Amino acid sequence: MKAAANPADDFIRAVAEMAAGIVHERLVARGPNEPSPESPYVTAEDAADLLRTSRRRVYRLVHEGRLEGVKDGSRLLMVRASIDRHLRASGEGDE
């Protein structure tokens, strides 16, 4: 015998479905490889796209201290603000 539906359970399920729909819409609108605008970090590949250069050049800029990088396990993430500073300092951000 099946128990009677609990109104609170129905409400929670409806809210969860609405939240999942919103998250899905935002992910689809953002694109599969686009960095999250809320994240202060980007991958080397994303940094290279922002700087219109190669990943190798991004790693070199970090090594030279011209970009700020943060280790996350085995990967290196670039600080988005340091990319913005680099663009402003080099004048490339005016394009």
C-alpha positions as CSV (number, residue, x, y, z in Angstrom):
1,M,0.0,0.0,0.0
2,K,1.4,3.4,-1.0
3,A,1.5,6.2,1.6
4,A,-0.4,9.4,1.1
5,A,1.6,12.2,-0.6
6,N,3.1,14.7,1.7
7,P,2.6,18.3,0.6
8,A,6.0,19.3,1.9
9,D,7.6,16.6,-0.3
10,D,5.7,17.8,-3.3
11,F,6.9,21.4,-2.6
12,I,10.5,20.4,-2.2
13,R,10.4,18.3,-5.5
14,A,8.9,21.3,-7.4
15,V,11.5,23.7,-6.1
16,A,14.3,21.2,-7.0
17,E,12.9,20.8,-10.5
18,M,12.7,24.6,-10.9
19,A,16.3,25.0,-9.7
20,A,17.6,22.3,-12.0
21,G,15.9,24.0,-14.9
22,I,17.5,27.4,-14.1
23,V,21.0,25.8,-13.8
24,H,20.5,24.0,-17.1
25,E,19.4,27.2,-18.9
26,R,22.4,29.1,-17.6
27,L,24.9,26.4,-18.6
28,V,23.4,26.1,-22.1
29,A,23.5,29.9,-22.5
30,R,27.1,30.1,-21.3
31,G,28.4,27.4,-23.6
32,P,30.3,24.2,-22.7
33,N,33.9,25.6,-22.5
34,E,33.3,29.1,-21.4
35,P,34.6,30.0,-17.9
36,S,32.2,30.9,-15.2
37,P,31.9,34.7,-14.9
38,E,31.8,34.3,-11.1
39,S,35.1,32.4,-10.8
40,P,38.2,34.4,-10.0
41,Y,40.3,31.7,-11.8
42,V,40.6,30.5,-15.3
43,T,42.4,27.6,-16.9
44,A,45.5,28.0,-19.0
45,E,43.5,27.4,-22.1
46,D,40.9,30.0,-21.1
47,A,43.7,32.5,-20.2
48,A,45.2,31.9,-23.6
49,D,41.9,32.6,-25.3
50,L,41.5,35.9,-23.3
51,L,45.0,37.0,-24.1
52,R,44.8,35.7,-27.7
53,T,48.0,33.7,-27.3
54,S,49.2,30.2,-26.7
55,R,49.0,28.2,-23.5
56,R,52.8,28.0,-23.6
57,R,53.0,31.8,-23.5
58,V,50.5,31.9,-20.6
59,Y,52.8,29.5,-18.6
60,R,55.8,31.6,-19.5
61,L,54.0,34.8,-18.3
62,V,53.3,33.0,-14.9
63,H,56.9,31.9,-14.7
64,E,58.1,35.5,-15.3
65,G,55.8,36.8,-12.6
66,R,53.7,38.8,-15.1
67,L,50.6,36.7,-14.4
68,E,49.5,35.3,-11.1
69,G,48.9,31.5,-11.0
70,V,47.5,29.2,-8.3
71,K,48.2,25.5,-8.1
72,D,45.1,23.3,-7.8
73,G,46.4,19.8,-7.4
74,S,48.3,19.1,-10.6
75,R,46.9,22.0,-12.7
76,L,47.7,25.6,-12.7
77,L,44.9,28.2,-12.6
78,M,45.4,31.8,-13.6
79,V,43.9,34.6,-11.5
80,R,41.5,36.5,-13.8
81,A,42.3,39.9,-12.2
82,S,46.0,39.4,-13.1
83,I,45.0,38.8,-16.7
84,D,43.0,42.0,-16.7
85,R,45.9,43.9,-15.2
86,H,48.3,42.5,-17.8
87,L,46.0,43.6,-20.6
88,R,45.6,47.1,-19.2
89,A,49.4,47.4,-18.7
90,S,50.2,46.1,-22.2
91,G,47.6,48.3,-23.9
92,E,46.0,45.3,-25.5
93,G,42.7,45.7,-23.6
94,D,41.8,48.8,-25.7
95,E,41.1,46.8,-28.8
